[in-house]
Every structure is written in structure tokens, then in C-alpha cells.
Amino acid sequence: MTVSNNSQDVVITDRSEKKENEIIKIVDLINGDILFLAKFPKQLHATLSGHKKRIESYLFSIILIKEASIDVATEIFTRINGVLFCERI
């Protein structure tokens, strides 16, 4: 996740041109405490806090699948995420 105020990207895949204090792993954002947040520039604290709250409050859909093979589970996951992605565009 980029933490730059002027960046439109929230999630990136290529970190090669980013400085260490310009990126944050989502898992670190969710699990990080106040000391972790303090490592980033002060002007970004509100933005990071906002992203953290949005992730924590997101209502993830849960589908319980009993005794399905990994291939079936993967197909279900792919279809659900494909539909969700298409609806957001």
C-alpha cells in the first residue's frame, strides 16, 4: 500500500521505485501499533489511520464450503472475485 499523499494508488505491485517509508504492507498496517505508525511521516498518520479503519470495518463475504477439492474451492474463489471486480469497474 503506498502512503504518499499525492498518489492515487492504494495498492501497488512494483515497489522498485518506492522508498522504504513510502510503502506499508497491509498486514503491518492492520497489526501495527502506535509506535509502528510513528515511523511514518506525521502528515500521513491520519491517512494511514483512515486506511486501517476502512480495512478493519470492511464486511468480507464468507462462503462455507464443506469437503470441496482445492480445484473446486479455487474455481469458486475466482468466480466470486471476478464478479466483485467487474462490478466495481
N, CA, C and O atoms as a GROMACS GRO file, in nm:
protein
  356
    1MET      N    1   0.086  -0.116   0.000
    1MET     CA    2   0.000   0.000   0.000
    1MET      C    3   0.091   0.122   0.000
    1MET      O    4   0.185   0.127   0.079
    2THR      N    5   0.067   0.217  -0.084
    2THR     CA    6   0.150   0.336  -0.082
    2THR      C    7   0.097   0.432   0.022
    2THR      O    8  -0.024   0.436   0.049
    3VAL      N    9   0.184   0.510   0.080
    3VAL     CA   10   0.144   0.605   0.182
    3VAL      C   11   0.166   0.749   0.136
    3VAL      O   12   0.160   0.842   0.217
    4SER      N   13   0.192   0.767   0.010
    4SER     CA   14   0.217   0.901  -0.042
    4SER      C   15   0.086   0.980  -0.049
    4SER      O   16  -0.014   0.929  -0.098
    5ASN      N   17   0.087   1.102  -0.001
    5ASN     CA   18  -0.034   1.186  -0.005
    5ASN      C   19  -0.078   1.218  -0.147
    5ASN      O   20  -0.197   1.234  -0.173
    6ASN      N   21   0.017   1.227  -0.239
    6ASN     CA   22  -0.018   1.268  -0.374
    6ASN      C   23  -0.038   1.150  -0.468
    6ASN      O   24  -0.059   1.170  -0.588
    7SER      N   25  -0.034   1.030  -0.418
    7SER     CA   26  -0.051   0.912  -0.501
    7SER      C   27  -0.196   0.869  -0.504
    7SER      O   28  -0.263   0.871  -0.401
    8GLN      N   29  -0.244   0.830  -0.621
    8GLN     CA   30  -0.380   0.779  -0.633
    8GLN      C   31  -0.385   0.630  -0.607
    8GLN      O   32  -0.491   0.576  -0.576
    9ASP      N   33  -0.271   0.561  -0.619
    9ASP     CA   34  -0.268   0.418  -0.596
    9ASP      C   35  -0.269   0.387  -0.448
    9ASP      O   36  -0.195   0.446  -0.370
   10VAL      N   37  -0.356   0.294  -0.411
   10VAL     CA   38  -0.357   0.249  -0.272
   10VAL      C   39  -0.280   0.119  -0.263
   10VAL      O   40  -0.209   0.094  -0.166
   11VAL      N   41  -0.295   0.035  -0.364
   11VAL     CA   42  -0.224  -0.092  -0.367
   11VAL      C   43  -0.134  -0.093  -0.490
   11VAL      O   44  -0.178  -0.059  -0.600
   12ILE      N   45  -0.009  -0.132  -0.470
   12ILE     CA   46   0.086  -0.140  -0.581
   12ILE      C   47   0.149  -0.278  -0.583
   12ILE      O   48   0.150  -0.348  -0.482
   13THR      N   49   0.201  -0.316  -0.698
   13THR     CA   50   0.272  -0.443  -0.708
   13THR      C   51   0.420  -0.424  -0.734
   13THR      O   52   0.500  -0.513  -0.704
   14ASP      N   53   0.459  -0.311  -0.789
   14ASP     CA   54   0.600  -0.284  -0.817
   14ASP      C   55   0.652  -0.182  -0.716
   14ASP      O   56   0.617  -0.064  -0.721
   15ARG      N   57   0.737  -0.228  -0.625
   15ARG     CA   58   0.792  -0.140  -0.521
   15ARG      C   59   0.929  -0.086  -0.558
   15ARG      O   60   0.990  -0.015  -0.477
   16SER      N   61   0.979  -0.117  -0.675
   16SER     CA   62   1.117  -0.086  -0.710
   16SER      C   63   1.151   0.063  -0.706
   16SER      O   64   1.265   0.100  -0.679
   17GLU      N   65   1.054   0.148  -0.733
   17GLU     CA   66   1.082   0.292  -0.735
   17GLU      C   67   1.031   0.363  -0.609
   17GLU      O   68   1.025   0.486  -0.606
   18LYS      N   69   0.995   0.287  -0.507
   18LYS     CA   70   0.944   0.345  -0.384
   18LYS      C   71   1.050   0.337  -0.273
   18LYS      O   72   1.126   0.240  -0.266
   19LYS      N   73   1.054   0.439  -0.189
   19LYS     CA   74   1.140   0.437  -0.072
   19LYS      C   75   1.073   0.354   0.037
   19LYS      O   76   0.952   0.333   0.034
   20GLU      N   77   1.153   0.307   0.132
   20GLU     CA   78   1.100   0.221   0.238
   20GLU      C   79   0.989   0.289   0.318
   20GLU      O   80   0.893   0.223   0.359
   21ASN      N   81   1.000   0.421   0.341
   21ASN     CA   82   0.896   0.491   0.419
   21ASN      C   83   0.779   0.537   0.333
   21ASN      O   84   0.694   0.613   0.379
   22GLU      N   85   0.773   0.492   0.207
   22GLU     CA   86   0.661   0.525   0.119
   22GLU      C   87   0.567   0.406   0.098
   22GLU      O   88   0.465   0.420   0.031
   23ILE      N   89   0.601   0.291   0.154
   23ILE     CA   90   0.516   0.173   0.138
   23ILE      C   91   0.490   0.109   0.273
   23ILE      O   92   0.568   0.122   0.367
   24ILE      N   93   0.379   0.039   0.279
   24ILE     CA   94   0.345  -0.032   0.401
   24ILE      C   95   0.268  -0.158   0.361
   24ILE      O   96   0.178  -0.152   0.276
   25LYS      N   97   0.303  -0.270   0.421
   25LYS     CA   98   0.229  -0.393   0.397
   25LYS      C   99   0.095  -0.382   0.468
   25LYS      O  100   0.087  -0.330   0.579
   26ILE      N  101  -0.010  -0.431   0.405
   26ILE     CA  102  -0.143  -0.425   0.466
   26ILE      C  103  -0.143  -0.496   0.600
   26ILE      O  104  -0.203  -0.447   0.696
   27VAL      N  105  -0.076  -0.609   0.608
   27VAL     CA  106  -0.071  -0.683   0.735
   27VAL      C  107  -0.003  -0.599   0.844
   27VAL      O  108  -0.043  -0.604   0.960
   28ASP      N  109   0.098  -0.522   0.807
   28ASP     CA  110   0.164  -0.434   0.904
   28ASP      C  111   0.073  -0.318   0.945
   28ASP      O  112   0.072  -0.276   1.060
   29LEU      N  113  -0.003  -0.267   0.849
   29LEU     CA  114  -0.097  -0.159   0.880
   29LEU      C  115  -0.202  -0.207   0.978
   29LEU      O  116  -0.234  -0.136   1.074
   30ILE      N  117  -0.256  -0.326   0.956
   30ILE     CA  118  -0.362  -0.379   1.042
   30ILE      C  119  -0.308  -0.414   1.181
   30ILE      O  120  -0.371  -0.384   1.282
   31ASN      N  121  -0.192  -0.478   1.184
   31ASN     CA  122  -0.138  -0.527   1.312
   31ASN      C  123  -0.046  -0.428   1.383
   31ASN      O  124  -0.014  -0.447   1.500
   32GLY      N  125  -0.005  -0.323   1.313
   32GLY     CA  126   0.090  -0.228   1.371
   32GLY      C  127   0.029  -0.146   1.482
   32GLY      O  128  -0.089  -0.110   1.478
   33ASP      N  129   0.110  -0.116   1.583
   33ASP     CA  130   0.064  -0.032   1.693
   33ASP      C  131   0.104   0.113   1.669
   33ASP      O  132   0.154   0.147   1.562
   34ILE      N  133   0.083   0.197   1.767
   34ILE     CA  134   0.112   0.340   1.755
   34ILE      C  135   0.261   0.366   1.728
   34ILE      O  136   0.295   0.460   1.656
   35LEU      N  137   0.348   0.284   1.784
   35LEU     CA  138   0.491   0.301   1.761
   35LEU      C  139   0.527   0.271   1.616
   35LEU      O  140   0.614   0.337   1.557
   36PHE      N  141   0.460   0.173   1.558
   36PHE     CA  142   0.485   0.141   1.418
   36PHE      C  143   0.439   0.257   1.330
   36PHE      O  144   0.511   0.298   1.239
   37LEU      N  145   0.322   0.309   1.355
   37LEU     CA  146   0.268   0.422   1.279
   37LEU      C  147   0.359   0.544   1.290
   37LEU      O  148   0.374   0.619   1.194
   38ALA      N  149   0.419   0.563   1.406
   38ALA     CA  150   0.504   0.679   1.430
   38ALA      C  151   0.630   0.680   1.343
   38ALA      O  152   0.695   0.783   1.330
   39LYS      N  153   0.664   0.566   1.283
   39LYS     CA  154   0.782   0.558   1.195
   39LYS      C  155   0.759   0.632   1.063
   39LYS      O  156   0.855   0.665   0.993
   40PHE      N  157   0.632   0.656   1.030
   40PHE     CA  158   0.599   0.724   0.905
   40PHE      C  159   0.583   0.873   0.930
   40PHE      O  160   0.558   0.914   1.043
   41PRO      N  161   0.597   0.955   0.826
   41PRO     CA  162   0.584   1.100   0.843
   41PRO      C  163   0.451   1.138   0.909
   41PRO      O  164   0.347   1.079   0.879
   42LYS      N  165   0.455   1.234   0.998
   42LYS     CA  166   0.339   1.273   1.077
   42LYS      C  167   0.219   1.312   0.991
   42LYS      O  168   0.105   1.285   1.028
   43GLN      N  169   0.244   1.376   0.876
   43GLN     CA  170   0.134   1.420   0.791
   43GLN      C  171   0.057   1.302   0.729
   43GLN      O  172  -0.050   1.322   0.673
   44LEU      N  173   0.111   1.182   0.739
   44LEU     CA  174   0.044   1.063   0.683
   44LEU      C  175  -0.031   0.982   0.788
   44LEU      O  176  -0.101   0.887   0.753
   45HIS      N  177  -0.019   1.017   0.914
   45HIS     CA  178  -0.081   0.940   1.020
   45HIS      C  179  -0.233   0.931   1.003
   45HIS      O  180  -0.291   0.823   1.020
   46ALA      N  181  -0.298   1.040   0.969
   46ALA     CA  182  -0.444   1.039   0.952
   46ALA      C  183  -0.483   0.952   0.833
   46ALA      O  184  -0.582   0.879   0.839
   47THR      N  185  -0.407   0.959   0.725
   47THR     CA  186  -0.434   0.877   0.607
   47THR      C  187  -0.419   0.729   0.640
   47THR      O  188  -0.505   0.648   0.605
   48LEU      N  189  -0.310   0.694   0.707
   48LEU     CA  190  -0.287   0.554   0.744
   48LEU      C  191  -0.396   0.505   0.839
   48LEU      O  192  -0.445   0.393   0.826
   49SER      N  193  -0.433   0.588   0.933
   49SER     CA  194  -0.538   0.552   1.028
   49SER      C  195  -0.670   0.530   0.955
   49SER      O  196  -0.744   0.437   0.986
   50GLY      N  197  -0.700   0.614   0.858
   50GLY     CA  198  -0.822   0.600   0.778
   50GLY      C  199  -0.823   0.470   0.700
   50GLY      O  200  -0.924   0.400   0.696
   51HIS      N  201  -0.709   0.437   0.636
   51HIS     CA  202  -0.700   0.311   0.561
   51HIS      C  203  -0.718   0.192   0.656
   51HIS      O  204  -0.788   0.096   0.623
   52LYS      N  205  -0.654   0.200   0.771
   52LYS     CA  206  -0.664   0.090   0.868
   52LYS      C  207  -0.810   0.070   0.911
   52LYS      O  208  -0.857  -0.044   0.917
   53LYS      N  209  -0.880   0.178   0.941
   53LYS     CA  210  -1.021   0.168   0.984
   53LYS      C  211  -1.108   0.112   0.872
   53LYS      O  212  -1.197   0.031   0.898
   54ARG      N  213  -1.084   0.154   0.747
   54ARG     CA  214  -1.162   0.102   0.634
   54ARG      C  215  -1.142  -0.047   0.617
   54ARG      O  216  -1.238  -0.120   0.591
   55ILE      N  217  -1.018  -0.094   0.630
   55ILE     CA  218  -0.990  -0.238   0.616
   55ILE      C  219  -1.054  -0.315   0.730
   55ILE      O  220  -1.116  -0.419   0.707
   56GLU      N  221  -1.038  -0.265   0.851
   56GLU     CA  222  -1.091  -0.336   0.968
   56GLU      C  223  -1.244  -0.341   0.970
   56GLU      O  224  -1.302  -0.436   1.024
   57SER      N  225  -1.309  -0.241   0.912
   57SER     CA  226  -1.455  -0.237   0.917
   57SER      C  227  -1.521  -0.297   0.792
   57SER      O  228  -1.644  -0.304   0.784
   58TYR      N  229  -1.441  -0.340   0.694
   58TYR     CA  230  -1.496  -0.397   0.572
   58TYR      C  231  -1.566  -0.529   0.603
   58TYR      O  232  -1.512  -0.614   0.674
   59LEU      N  233  -1.684  -0.545   0.551
   59LEU     CA  234  -1.762  -0.668   0.572
   59LEU      C  235  -1.730  -0.767   0.462
   59LEU      O  236  -1.786  -0.762   0.353
   60PHE      N  237  -1.639  -0.857   0.492
   60PHE     CA  238  -1.599  -0.959   0.396
   60PHE      C  239  -1.707  -1.065   0.386
   60PHE      O  240  -1.761  -1.109   0.488
   61SER      N  241  -1.739  -1.107   0.263
   61SER     CA  242  -1.835  -1.216   0.244
   61SER      C  243  -1.767  -1.348   0.278
   61SER      O  244  -1.650  -1.369   0.246
   62ILE      N  245  -1.842  -1.434   0.341
   62ILE     CA  246  -1.789  -1.566   0.378
   62ILE      C  247  -1.880  -1.671   0.318
   62ILE      O  248  -2.002  -1.667   0.334
   63ILE      N  249  -1.820  -1.765   0.249
   63ILE     CA  250  -1.893  -1.878   0.193
   63ILE      C  251  -1.831  -2.004   0.250
   63ILE      O  252  -1.712  -2.029   0.231
   64LEU      N  253  -1.910  -2.081   0.318
   64LEU     CA  254  -1.862  -2.204   0.379
   64LEU      C  255  -1.878  -2.318   0.279
   64LEU      O  256  -1.988  -2.346   0.232
   65ILE      N  257  -1.767  -2.382   0.248
   65ILE     CA  258  -1.766  -2.493   0.153
   65ILE      C  259  -1.714  -2.615   0.227
   65ILE      O  260  -1.602  -2.615   0.279
   66LYS      N  261  -1.796  -2.717   0.233
   66LYS     CA  262  -1.756  -2.839   0.304
   66LYS      C  263  -1.711  -2.945   0.203
   66LYS      O  264  -1.776  -2.968   0.101
   67GLU      N  265  -1.599  -3.006   0.234
   67GLU     CA  266  -1.547  -3.120   0.157
   67GLU      C  267  -1.532  -3.091   0.008
   67GLU      O  268  -1.570  -3.173  -0.075
   68ALA      N  269  -1.478  -2.976  -0.024
   68ALA     CA  270  -1.452  -2.942  -0.165
   68ALA      C  271  -1.304  -2.958  -0.192
   68ALA      O  272  -1.220  -2.932  -0.107
   69SER      N  273  -1.273  -3.003  -0.313
   69SER     CA  274  -1.133  -3.013  -0.352
   69SER      C  275  -1.075  -2.873  -0.369
   69SER      O  276  -1.150  -2.775  -0.379
   70ILE      N  277  -0.945  -2.864  -0.372
   70ILE     CA  278  -0.879  -2.734  -0.390
   70ILE      C  279  -0.916  -2.674  -0.526
   70ILE      O  280  -0.927  -2.552  -0.539
   71ASP      N  281  -0.935  -2.758  -0.626
   71ASP     CA  282  -0.974  -2.708  -0.759
   71ASP      C  283  -1.113  -2.644  -0.755
   71ASP      O  284  -1.134  -2.538  -0.814
   72VAL      N  285  -1.206  -2.708  -0.687
   72VAL     CA  286  -1.342  -2.654  -0.676
   72VAL      C  287  -1.339  -2.524  -0.594
   72VAL      O  288  -1.401  -2.425  -0.633
   73ALA      N  289  -1.268  -2.525  -0.483
   73ALA     CA  290  -1.259  -2.404  -0.400
   73ALA      C  291  -1.195  -2.289  -0.476
   73ALA      O  292  -1.239  -2.175  -0.465
   74THR      N  293  -1.091  -2.318  -0.554
   74THR     CA  294  -1.024  -2.215  -0.634
   74THR      C  295  -1.118  -2.159  -0.740
   74THR      O  296  -1.121  -2.038  -0.762
   75GLU      N  297  -1.195  -2.246  -0.804
   75GLU     CA  298  -1.291  -2.201  -0.906
   75GLU      C  299  -1.397  -2.109  -0.844
   75GLU      O  300  -1.431  -2.006  -0.901
   76ILE      N  301  -1.448  -2.147  -0.728
   76ILE     CA  302  -1.548  -2.063  -0.659
   76ILE      C  303  -1.486  -1.927  -0.624
   76ILE      O  304  -1.547  -1.823  -0.649
   77PHE      N  305  -1.368  -1.930  -0.566
   77PHE     CA  306  -1.299  -1.806  -0.528
   77PHE      C  307  -1.278  -1.717  -0.650
   77PHE      O  308  -1.301  -1.596  -0.643
   78THR      N  309  -1.232  -1.775  -0.760
   78THR     CA  310  -1.206  -1.700  -0.882
   78THR      C  311  -1.334  -1.637  -0.936
   78THR      O  312  -1.334  -1.520  -0.975
   79ARG      N  313  -1.441  -1.712  -0.939
   79ARG     CA  314  -1.568  -1.658  -0.990
   79ARG      C  315  -1.621  -1.546  -0.902
   79ARG      O  316  -1.667  -1.443  -0.953
   80ILE      N  317  -1.616  -1.564  -0.772
   80ILE     CA  318  -1.665  -1.460  -0.681
   80ILE      C  319  -1.584  -1.333  -0.697
   80ILE      O  320  -1.640  -1.224  -0.710
   81ASN      N  321  -1.453  -1.345  -0.696
   81ASN     CA  322  -1.368  -1.227  -0.708
   81ASN      C  323  -1.378  -1.165  -0.846
   81ASN      O  324  -1.368  -1.043  -0.858
   82GLY      N  325  -1.397  -1.244  -0.949
   82GLY     CA  326  -1.416  -1.190  -1.083
   82GLY      C  327  -1.542  -1.107  -1.092
   82GLY      O  328  -1.541  -1.001  -1.154
   83VAL      N  329  -1.651  -1.153  -1.030
   83VAL     CA  330  -1.777  -1.078  -1.028
   83VAL      C  331  -1.762  -0.950  -0.948
   83VAL      O  332  -1.807  -0.844  -0.991
   84LEU      N  333  -1.699  -0.959  -0.831
   84LEU     CA  334  -1.680  -0.841  -0.750
   84LEU      C  335  -1.595  -0.738  -0.820
   84LEU      O  336  -1.623  -0.618  -0.812
   85PHE      N  337  -1.490  -0.783  -0.889
   85PHE     CA  338  -1.402  -0.691  -0.960
   85PHE      C  339  -1.478  -0.623  -1.073
   85PHE      O  340  -1.465  -0.502  -1.091
   86CYS      N  341  -1.555  -0.699  -1.149
   86CYS     CA  342  -1.630  -0.641  -1.262
   86CYS      C  343  -1.734  -0.541  -1.216
   86CYS      O  344  -1.757  -0.440  -1.283
   87GLU      N  345  -1.798  -0.566  -1.102
   87GLU     CA  346  -1.899  -0.475  -1.052
   87GLU      C  347  -1.840  -0.342  -1.006
   87GLU      O  348  -1.909  -0.240  -1.009
   88ARG      N  349  -1.714  -0.341  -0.964
   88ARG     CA  350  -1.652  -0.219  -0.913
   88ARG      C  351  -1.602  -0.129  -1.026
   88ARG      O  352  -1.582  -0.009  -1.004
   89ILE      N  353  -1.581  -0.183  -1.143
   89ILE     CA  354  -1.524  -0.104  -1.254
   89ILE      C  355  -1.625  -0.007  -1.309
   89ILE      O  356  -1.594   0.068  -1.402
   0.00000   0.00000   0.00000
